Amino acid sequence: MERPAGTRTCLYSPAQLEAVVAAMAARLAPLVAGRPRLGMVGILRRGAPLADRLAAALVGLGVAPPLRLDLAIKRYADDLTLLHPDTRFTEQAGQAELDLAGYTLVVVDDVLYTGHSLLRAVGYLAAKGPAEIRVAVLVDRGVARLPLRTDVAGLRLDVAPPDVVECNVPPYEADFRIELLQLERRPAA
């Protein structure tokens, strides 16, 4: 897939982000430790490998290995070149029968921008009867338009609305890093 044109600035390197994920796990561990049933739910795409990283860090802190699930939700509100007019959710095979009653679920995504994807994920999961739902995001842009909050945010980045926060997360990109994309501005006609 071709990347949008513009100026990219690396804000966080792989080593810095590993430290951010470790700090996120340390803040999340007291919220989920001792829960008999824990599930990590990644929002596809980049939320899924982030959920894997966060789950591994939690296990390293002594939390029991969680159930891992992923949800396919697309809106891409942070990148207007990919924006879908509606938040699309695709229930994957086997998810309809999932019994999540009594689980503590942690929804993981890369960027919280407007909140549409997160709201869709939480609504879907809430209908499955979990004991509680927590939210962890790598980056909170601080401008959610919906009444949502994160329990754990790795970073808060206040950037101009036309700019894009690009989270590069393996296996989708080669390196784990965060870049700020300032899109090429076309002169007004």
Secondary structure in CASP SS format (residue, H / E / C, confidence):
PFRMAT SS
TARGET T0000
AUTHOR 0000-0000-0000
METHOD secondary structure of the structure
MODEL  1
M C 1.00
E C 1.00
R C 1.00
P C 1.00
A C 1.00
G E 1.00
T E 1.00
R E 1.00
T E 1.00
C E 1.00
L E 1.00
Y E 1.00
S C 1.00
P H 1.00
A H 1.00
Q H 1.00
L H 1.00
E H 1.00
A H 1.00
V H 1.00
V H 1.00
A H 1.00
A H 1.00
M H 1.00
A H 1.00
A H 1.00
R H 1.00
L H 1.00
A H 1.00
P H 1.00
L H 1.00
V H 1.00
A C 1.00
G C 1.00
R C 1.00
P C 1.00
R C 1.00
L E 1.00
G E 1.00
M E 1.00
V E 1.00
G E 1.00
I E 1.00
L E 1.00
R C 1.00
R C 1.00
G H 1.00
A H 1.00
P H 1.00
L H 1.00
A H 1.00
D H 1.00
R H 1.00
L H 1.00
A H 1.00
A H 1.00
A H 1.00
L H 1.00
V H 1.00
G H 1.00
L C 1.00
G C 1.00
V C 1.00
A C 1.00
P C 1.00
P C 1.00
L E 1.00
R E 1.00
L E 1.00
D E 1.00
L E 1.00
A E 1.00
I E 1.00
K E 1.00
R C 1.00
Y C 1.00
A C 1.00
D C 1.00
D C 1.00
L C 1.00
T C 1.00
L C 1.00
L C 1.00
H C 1.00
P C 1.00
D C 1.00
T C 1.00
R E 1.00
F E 1.00
T E 1.00
E C 1.00
Q C 1.00
A C 1.00
G C 1.00
Q C 1.00
A C 1.00
E C 1.00
L C 1.00
D C 1.00
L C 1.00
A C 1.00
G C 1.00
Y C 1.00
T E 1.00
L E 1.00
V E 1.00
V E 1.00
V E 1.00
D E 1.00
D E 1.00
V E 1.00
L E 1.00
Y C 1.00
T C 1.00
G C 1.00
H H 1.00
S H 1.00
L H 1.00
L H 1.00
R H 1.00
A H 1.00
V H 1.00
G H 1.00
Y H 1.00
L H 1.00
A H 1.00
A C 1.00
K C 1.00
G C 1.00
P C 1.00
A C 1.00
E E 1.00
I E 1.00
R E 1.00
V E 1.00
A E 1.00
V E 1.00
L E 1.00
V E 1.00
D E 1.00
R C 1.00
G C 1.00
V C 1.00
A C 1.00
R C 1.00
L C 1.00
P C 1.00
L C 1.00
R C 1.00
T C 1.00
D C 1.00
V E 1.00
A E 1.00
G E 1.00
L E 1.00
R E 1.00
L C 1.00
D C 1.00
V C 1.00
A C 1.00
P C 1.00
P C 1.00
D C 1.00
V E 1.00
V E 1.00
E E 1.00
C E 1.00
N E 1.00
V C 1.00
P C 1.00
P C 1.00
Y C 1.00
E C 1.00
A C 1.00
D C 1.00
F C 1.00
R E 1.00
I E 1.00
E E 1.00
L E 1.00
L E 1.00
Q E 1.00
L E 1.00
E C 1.00
R C 1.00
R C 1.00
P C 1.00
A C 1.00
A C 1.00
END
